[in-house]
Amino acid sequence: MSLTEHLADQRWFASKAREIAHCDVVERVELRDGVQATFIDTVFSPGTHETYQLLLEEGGEQDVLAERAGVLLELIRENAEVEQGDSVIRFRALEEIPDVPSPRPVGAEQSNSSLVFGDALILKVFRRVEPGINPDLEISRFLTEHGFPHIPGLAGWYEIEGRNLDATLGMLQHFVAGARDGWDLVLEELGSDPEAFLERLGRLGEVIGRMHAVLGSDAGDPAFAPEEPSNESLGLLTATIDEEIERIFLELGDRPEAAAIAGRGEEVRDHLRMLTQVAVGGRVIRHHGDLHLGQTLYATTPSAPDGDWVVLDFEGEPARPLVERRRKRSPLRDVAGMLRSFAYAASAADIQRGTPAPEGWERRAREAFLDGYFKTVDASLLPPGQAASEQLLAIFELEKAVYELRYELNNRPGWVGIPAAGILRLLDGPVEAGA
C-alpha cells in the first residue's frame, strides 16, 4: 500500500471526499531507535493542502504509532529536544512521568489518535498539523496551572519548530480510569433514573460556570484576558446565521420531516434581528468551543467518591481553522451547545433505546443546568441582568440549531425534528429585554 493510500484509509484523515493529487514528505525527524516523526503534505487538485503527522520506522510507509508510542513517552519524560536541519521537536513534562505499561489504543479514532499507558496516562497525537498552538493544549495548560480540577490534568506535550512547521504535535494527560461518558450516561439514566440525572446536571452547570470563571480570571495573560466584544462581532455573527437561515430554508422545500418549520424562514430571520437589538454586553473569553455531553466524563475520584464531572477536548470544532478556534467568544456559546445536547438526549433515548424521556424532562434539564451555571459563573462575563443573558443565549442556540438542521437534512433525515423543535421553541421565546 502506498503512503497516499495509507493516509486516505485512516479514520482520522479529514478529507476523504477530496481527491488527493499527490503526497510530499515535508519533514522527517529521526527520534530514537529507528523511529521517525514524519510530516506529509497531502496536496489536492485545487491546489490546497493539509499536513499530517505519522510515526514511521526507517524505510517504512505504514504508521507505527500504536506500536512505538512508548518512544514519545520516553522523550517527554526526559524533556528532550531533537534537532534535525532547521527543525527541532521539543518534548516537555510538567511533572515526573512514572514507569507505565506499553500503550494501547483507546476509543474510535476521529481527528486524532489516543493511546493509554496502563490506567495512568493518555497520549493524544494531533494527526492534522496546523501552524500555531493547539487550543486543547493551550486551554488545558491554563486550567491546570490555575488549579481547575475538572479536567484530565496536563502532564506534558511535544511540539515542532522549524522553517516548514511550527505547531503542537501531541499532549500527555492523566487518564480518568473507570469514567462514564456523559452521553452514554444520560441515555442509560433516562431509561432507569431520569430524576437522578437532573441532579447531576445541576452539578454540571456549576462545573461549567467555574470553568468559565477560571478561563476569564487572568487579566495579565493576553491570550486569556477577558475583552469587551467589538461592535462588529455580534453583527458579523448574526449576519452569518441570517445567511445560513436563508439558504437552508430555501432548500427545505416540501420535505415532510421539516414540515413544522417549512415556510417560516423569514419569521426566524425576523426573530434573530429582534434578539440582536437587545442582546448586548458581557465579555468575550477563551471557551471550550464544542461543548456537549459527549465532551464530558462522570468519574469517582478520591476527592469525589460519589462522582463528579470532568470536561474533555478543548480543541474546538476540528473542521474550523485553528485561528478561529482560538478566538475569544461569549461563554454563553458553550452553554448553548450543552443545552442543545439535552434536546438531543431526550430524543435519542427514544430513537436509539426505545425509552422516551419523561414529559418535561428537557425543560427541567435546562433549568437544572442553568441554575447551577448562573450561581457559579463570574457575572461580569455575562450581559447585565438575566433577561439580557437569555437573549444572547438564544442567539447562540439558534446558531447551533440551524447548523444541526443542515447536518440532519444531509445525514439523518429521521432526526430533523430535533433541531426543528429547537427552532420552534426559540420562536416562541421572549425577545424584549426584561420580558
C-alpha positions as CSV (number, residue, x, y, z in Angstrom):
1,M,0.0,0.0,0.0
2,S,1.4,3.4,-1.0
3,L,1.7,6.3,1.5
4,T,-1.1,8.1,-0.2
5,E,-3.4,5.1,0.1
6,H,-2.4,4.5,3.7
7,L,-3.3,8.1,4.6
8,A,-6.6,8.1,2.8
9,D,-7.6,4.9,4.6
10,Q,-7.2,6.3,8.1
11,R,-10.2,7.2,10.1
12,W,-8.5,10.4,11.2
13,F,-7.9,11.6,7.7
14,A,-10.1,14.7,7.4
15,S,-10.7,15.0,3.6
16,K,-11.9,11.6,2.4
17,A,-14.3,13.2,-0.1
18,R,-11.5,15.1,-1.8
19,E,-9.2,13.7,-4.5
20,I,-5.5,13.7,-3.4
21,A,-3.3,14.8,-6.3
22,H,-0.1,13.7,-4.6
23,C,1.7,13.4,-1.2
24,D,5.0,15.0,-0.3
25,V,7.2,14.4,2.7
26,V,7.9,17.9,4.0
27,E,9.8,16.9,7.2
28,R,11.4,13.8,8.6
29,V,13.0,13.9,12.1
30,E,14.8,10.9,13.5
31,L,13.6,10.5,17.1
32,R,15.1,7.3,18.6
33,D,15.6,3.6,17.9
34,G,14.8,4.0,14.2
35,V,11.5,5.8,14.8
36,Q,10.9,8.9,12.7
37,A,8.4,11.7,13.1
38,T,7.3,12.2,9.5
39,F,5.1,15.1,8.2
40,I,3.2,14.6,5.0
41,D,1.7,17.2,2.8
42,T,-1.4,15.9,1.0
43,V,-2.0,18.1,-2.0
44,F,-5.5,18.3,-3.5
45,S,-6.5,19.0,-7.1
46,P,-7.5,22.7,-6.5
47,G,-4.0,23.4,-5.1
48,T,-4.9,23.3,-1.4
49,H,-3.1,21.0,1.0
50,E,-3.2,19.6,4.5
51,T,-0.3,18.4,6.7
52,Y,-0.4,15.1,8.6
53,Q,1.8,13.6,11.3
54,L,2.9,9.9,11.1
55,L,5.3,7.9,13.1
56,L,7.3,5.7,10.7
57,E,10.1,3.2,11.1
58,E,13.1,3.8,8.8
59,G,12.3,2.7,5.3
60,G,8.6,2.0,6.1
61,E,5.4,3.7,4.8
62,Q,3.0,2.4,7.4
63,D,2.2,4.3,10.6
64,V,3.6,2.6,13.7
65,L,2.2,5.0,16.4
66,A,0.3,2.3,18.2
67,E,3.4,0.1,18.4
68,R,6.0,2.7,19.1
69,A,4.3,5.4,21.1
70,G,6.5,4.5,24.0
71,V,9.3,6.4,22.3
72,L,7.3,9.6,22.5
73,L,6.6,9.0,26.2
74,E,10.3,8.5,26.9
75,L,11.2,11.7,25.2
76,I,8.5,13.6,27.1
77,R,9.8,12.1,30.4
78,E,13.3,13.3,29.6
79,N,12.3,16.8,28.4
80,A,14.3,16.0,25.3
81,E,15.0,18.2,22.3
82,V,15.6,16.6,19.0
83,E,17.2,18.7,16.3
84,Q,17.4,17.9,12.6
85,G,18.3,20.5,10.0
86,D,16.3,23.7,10.6
87,S,13.7,21.9,12.8
88,V,13.6,21.0,16.5
89,I,11.0,18.9,18.2
90,R,10.7,19.8,21.9
91,F,9.3,17.4,24.5
92,R,8.1,18.8,27.8
93,A,7.0,17.2,31.0
94,L,5.1,19.2,33.7
95,E,5.7,16.5,36.3
96,E,7.6,13.3,36.9
97,I,6.4,10.7,34.5
98,P,6.1,7.2,36.1
99,D,7.0,3.9,34.6
100,V,3.9,2.6,32.8
101,P,2.9,-0.5,30.7
102,S,3.0,-0.5,27.0
103,P,0.3,1.7,25.3
104,R,-3.0,0.5,23.9
105,P,-5.2,2.5,21.5
106,V,-8.4,3.8,23.1
107,G,-11.8,4.5,21.6
108,A,-12.6,5.1,17.9
109,E,-10.2,7.4,16.2
110,Q,-11.6,10.5,14.8
111,S,-9.5,13.6,14.1
112,N,-6.7,12.4,16.5
113,S,-5.2,9.2,17.8
114,S,-5.1,8.5,21.6
115,L,-3.1,5.8,23.4
116,V,-3.4,4.8,27.1
117,F,-0.5,3.8,29.2
118,G,-1.9,1.5,31.9
119,D,-4.5,3.4,33.9
120,A,-2.2,6.4,34.5
121,L,-1.6,8.4,31.3
122,I,-3.2,9.1,27.9
123,L,-1.3,10.5,24.9
124,K,-3.3,12.4,22.3
125,V,-1.5,12.8,19.0
126,F,-2.8,15.5,16.7
127,R,-2.8,13.9,13.3
128,R,-3.6,17.0,11.2
129,V,-0.8,19.5,12.0
130,E,-1.8,23.2,11.8
131,P,0.5,26.2,12.4
132,G,0.3,27.6,15.9
133,I,-0.5,26.3,19.4
134,N,-3.4,23.8,19.5
135,P,-6.2,25.2,21.8
136,D,-6.6,21.8,23.5
137,L,-3.0,22.1,24.9
138,E,-3.3,25.9,25.5
139,I,-6.5,25.7,27.5
140,S,-5.6,22.5,29.3
141,R,-2.3,24.0,30.4
142,F,-4.0,27.2,31.5
143,L,-6.7,25.4,33.5
144,T,-4.1,23.0,35.0
145,E,-1.8,25.9,36.1
146,H,-4.8,27.7,37.6
147,G,-5.9,24.7,39.7
148,F,-9.1,23.8,37.9
149,P,-9.7,20.2,39.0
150,H,-12.4,19.1,36.5
151,I,-10.2,18.2,33.6
152,P,-7.7,15.5,33.0
153,G,-4.5,17.1,34.4
154,L,-1.9,18.0,31.8
155,A,1.4,16.0,32.3
156,G,3.3,17.1,29.2
157,W,3.3,17.8,25.4
158,Y,5.5,17.9,22.4
159,E,5.8,20.4,19.5
160,I,7.8,21.2,16.5
161,E,9.5,24.5,15.5
162,G,11.2,24.9,12.1
163,R,11.1,26.5,8.7
164,N,8.3,24.3,7.4
165,L,6.3,23.6,10.5
166,D,5.6,25.4,13.9
167,A,2.9,23.5,15.6
168,T,1.6,21.4,18.6
169,L,2.1,17.7,17.9
170,G,0.6,16.0,20.9
171,M,-0.2,16.2,24.6
172,L,0.0,13.9,27.6
173,Q,-2.7,13.9,30.3
174,H,-3.7,11.9,33.3
175,F,-6.1,9.1,32.3
176,V,-9.5,9.1,34.1
177,A,-9.9,5.4,34.7
178,G,-13.4,3.9,35.1
179,A,-15.2,7.1,34.0
180,R,-18.5,7.1,32.2
181,D,-19.1,9.1,29.0
182,G,-21.6,11.8,29.7
183,W,-23.7,11.0,26.6
184,D,-23.8,7.3,27.4
185,L,-24.7,8.0,31.0
186,V,-27.7,10.3,30.1
187,L,-29.1,7.7,27.7
188,E,-28.8,5.0,30.3
189,E,-30.3,7.0,33.2
190,L,-33.2,8.3,31.0
191,G,-34.2,4.7,30.9
192,S,-33.6,3.9,34.6
193,D,-33.5,7.0,36.8
194,P,-34.1,10.3,34.9
195,E,-34.6,12.3,38.2
196,A,-31.1,11.4,39.4
197,F,-29.6,12.7,36.2
198,L,-31.3,16.0,36.7
199,E,-29.4,16.4,39.9
200,R,-26.2,15.6,38.1
201,L,-27.0,18.3,35.5
202,G,-27.2,20.9,38.3
203,R,-23.7,20.0,39.3
204,L,-22.5,20.0,35.7
205,G,-23.8,23.6,35.4
206,E,-21.7,24.5,38.4
207,V,-18.6,22.9,36.9
208,I,-19.0,24.7,33.6
209,G,-19.7,28.0,35.4
210,R,-16.5,27.6,37.4
211,M,-14.6,26.7,34.3
212,H,-15.6,29.9,32.5
213,A,-14.8,31.9,35.7
214,V,-11.3,30.5,35.7
215,L,-10.8,31.0,31.9
216,G,-11.8,34.7,32.4
217,S,-9.7,35.2,35.6
218,D,-6.3,36.2,34.3
219,A,-6.2,39.8,33.0
220,G,-2.4,39.6,32.8
221,D,-2.3,36.9,30.1
222,P,-3.2,38.4,26.7
223,A,-4.2,35.0,25.3
224,F,-6.9,34.7,28.1
225,A,-7.7,38.1,29.4
226,P,-11.4,38.9,29.1
227,E,-12.2,41.5,26.5
228,E,-15.1,43.8,25.6
229,P,-16.8,42.4,22.5
230,S,-16.3,44.6,19.4
231,N,-19.2,46.4,18.0
232,E,-18.9,44.4,14.8
233,S,-18.7,40.9,16.4
234,L,-22.4,40.3,17.2
235,G,-23.3,41.9,13.8
236,L,-21.0,39.6,12.0
237,L,-22.3,36.5,13.9
238,T,-25.9,37.3,13.2
239,A,-25.2,38.1,9.6
240,T,-23.6,34.7,9.2
241,I,-26.6,33.0,10.9
242,D,-29.1,35.1,8.8
243,E,-27.4,34.0,5.6
244,E,-27.4,30.3,6.7
245,I,-31.1,30.6,7.6
246,E,-32.0,32.0,4.2
247,R,-30.0,29.3,2.4
248,I,-31.3,26.3,4.3
249,F,-35.0,27.3,4.3
250,L,-34.8,27.7,0.5
251,E,-33.6,24.1,0.4
252,L,-36.3,22.7,2.7
253,G,-38.9,22.7,0.0
254,D,-41.7,20.3,0.9
255,R,-39.6,17.7,2.8
256,P,-42.0,16.1,5.2
257,E,-39.5,15.8,8.0
258,A,-39.2,19.6,8.1
259,A,-42.9,20.4,7.7
260,A,-43.1,22.0,11.2
261,I,-40.9,24.9,10.1
262,A,-41.2,24.9,6.4
263,G,-42.1,28.4,5.0
264,R,-41.1,30.1,8.3
265,G,-37.6,31.2,7.3
266,E,-38.4,34.9,7.2
267,E,-40.0,34.6,10.6
268,V,-36.9,33.0,12.0
269,R,-34.8,35.8,10.5
270,D,-37.0,38.5,12.0
271,H,-36.7,36.8,15.4
272,L,-32.9,36.8,15.0
273,R,-32.9,40.6,14.2
274,M,-35.0,41.4,17.3
275,L,-32.8,39.3,19.5
276,T,-29.8,41.1,18.2
277,Q,-31.2,44.5,19.1
278,V,-31.4,43.6,22.8
279,A,-28.5,41.1,23.2
280,V,-25.7,43.4,24.2
281,G,-23.0,43.4,26.9
282,G,-20.9,40.8,28.6
283,R,-17.3,39.9,27.8
284,V,-15.6,37.5,25.4
285,I,-13.1,34.9,26.7
286,R,-11.5,31.7,25.6
287,H,-14.0,28.9,25.8
288,H,-14.5,25.2,25.0
289,G,-15.8,25.7,21.5
290,D,-17.6,22.4,21.1
291,L,-19.3,21.7,24.4
292,H,-21.9,18.9,24.7
293,L,-22.4,15.9,26.9
294,G,-20.1,13.7,24.7
295,Q,-17.2,16.0,25.8
296,T,-17.7,15.2,29.5
297,L,-17.0,12.2,31.8
298,Y,-18.6,11.3,35.1
299,A,-16.0,9.8,37.4
300,T,-15.3,8.9,41.0
301,T,-12.1,10.2,42.4
302,P,-10.5,10.4,45.9
303,S,-11.9,13.9,46.2
304,A,-15.3,13.0,44.8
305,P,-16.1,9.4,45.9
306,D,-19.7,9.8,44.8
307,G,-18.7,11.0,41.4
308,D,-18.2,14.4,39.7
309,W,-17.8,15.8,36.2
310,V,-14.7,16.1,34.0
311,V,-14.5,18.2,30.9
312,L,-12.6,17.0,27.8
313,D,-11.3,18.1,24.4
314,F,-10.7,21.8,24.3
315,E,-9.7,21.6,20.6
316,G,-12.9,23.2,19.4
317,E,-14.7,22.1,16.2
318,P,-11.9,20.4,14.2
319,A,-13.3,21.4,10.8
320,R,-12.8,25.1,11.7
321,P,-9.5,26.8,11.1
322,L,-7.2,26.9,14.2
323,V,-7.2,30.7,14.3
324,E,-11.0,30.7,14.5
325,R,-11.0,28.1,17.3
326,R,-8.7,30.3,19.4
327,R,-10.9,33.3,19.0
328,K,-12.5,34.7,22.2
329,R,-16.3,34.4,22.3
330,S,-19.0,34.8,24.9
331,P,-19.1,31.9,27.4
332,L,-22.8,31.6,26.6
333,R,-21.8,30.0,23.3
334,D,-20.6,26.9,25.3
335,V,-23.8,27.0,27.4
336,A,-25.9,26.9,24.2
337,G,-24.1,23.8,22.9
338,M,-24.8,22.0,26.2
339,L,-28.5,23.0,26.2
340,R,-28.8,21.6,22.6
341,S,-27.2,18.4,23.8
342,F,-30.1,17.9,26.3
343,A,-32.6,18.2,23.4
344,Y,-30.7,15.5,21.5
345,A,-30.5,13.3,24.6
346,A,-34.3,13.5,25.1
347,S,-35.0,12.4,21.6
348,A,-32.1,9.9,21.2
349,A,-33.2,7.9,24.2
350,D,-36.4,7.2,22.3
351,I,-34.9,6.8,18.8
352,Q,-31.9,4.6,19.9
353,R,-33.1,2.8,23.0
354,G,-36.9,3.0,22.9
355,T,-37.1,4.7,26.3
356,P,-38.8,8.1,25.9
357,A,-37.7,10.9,28.2
358,P,-40.4,11.8,30.8
359,E,-42.6,14.7,29.7
360,G,-41.0,18.0,30.5
361,W,-37.6,16.4,31.1
362,E,-35.7,18.6,28.6
363,R,-37.2,21.8,30.2
364,R,-36.2,20.6,33.7
365,A,-32.7,19.6,32.5
366,R,-32.2,23.1,31.1
367,E,-33.4,24.7,34.3
368,A,-31.2,22.5,36.5
369,F,-28.1,23.2,34.4
370,L,-28.7,26.9,34.1
371,D,-29.4,27.2,37.9
372,G,-26.0,25.7,38.6
373,Y,-24.3,27.7,35.9
374,F,-25.5,31.2,36.8
375,K,-24.8,30.8,40.5
376,T,-21.1,29.9,39.9
377,V,-20.0,31.8,36.7
378,D,-18.4,35.2,37.1
379,A,-21.4,37.5,36.4
380,S,-19.1,40.2,34.9
381,L,-18.6,37.9,31.9
382,L,-22.3,38.0,31.1
383,P,-24.6,40.8,29.9
384,P,-26.1,42.7,32.8
385,G,-29.3,41.1,34.0
386,Q,-30.8,37.7,33.5
387,A,-33.0,38.8,30.6
388,A,-30.1,40.2,28.6
389,S,-28.2,37.0,29.1
390,E,-31.1,34.9,28.0
391,Q,-31.4,36.9,24.7
392,L,-27.7,36.4,23.9
393,L,-28.0,32.7,24.8
394,A,-31.0,32.4,22.4
395,I,-28.9,33.7,19.5
396,F,-26.2,31.1,20.2
397,E,-28.9,28.4,20.5
398,L,-30.4,29.5,17.2
399,E,-26.9,29.4,15.6
400,K,-26.5,25.8,16.8
401,A,-30.0,24.6,15.9
402,V,-29.6,26.0,12.3
403,Y,-26.3,24.2,12.0
404,E,-27.9,21.0,13.3
405,L,-30.8,21.4,10.8
406,R,-28.4,21.4,7.9
407,Y,-26.5,18.4,9.2
408,E,-29.6,16.3,9.8
409,L,-31.1,17.1,6.5
410,N,-27.9,15.9,4.8
411,N,-27.1,12.9,7.0
412,R,-30.0,11.8,9.2
413,P,-33.4,12.9,7.9
414,G,-35.2,11.0,10.7
415,W,-33.6,13.3,13.2
416,V,-34.6,16.6,11.6
417,G,-37.4,17.0,14.1
418,I,-34.9,17.7,16.9
419,P,-33.4,20.9,15.6
420,A,-36.7,21.9,14.1
421,A,-38.3,21.7,17.6
422,G,-35.5,23.8,18.9
423,I,-36.1,26.5,16.3
424,L,-39.8,26.5,17.1
425,R,-39.2,26.8,20.8
426,L,-36.9,29.8,20.2
427,L,-39.6,31.5,18.0
428,D,-42.0,31.2,20.9
429,G,-39.5,32.7,23.4
430,P,-39.4,36.3,24.7
431,V,-37.5,38.8,22.7
432,E,-37.7,42.1,24.6
433,A,-35.2,42.6,27.3
434,G,-36.8,42.3,30.7
435,A,-39.6,40.1,29.3
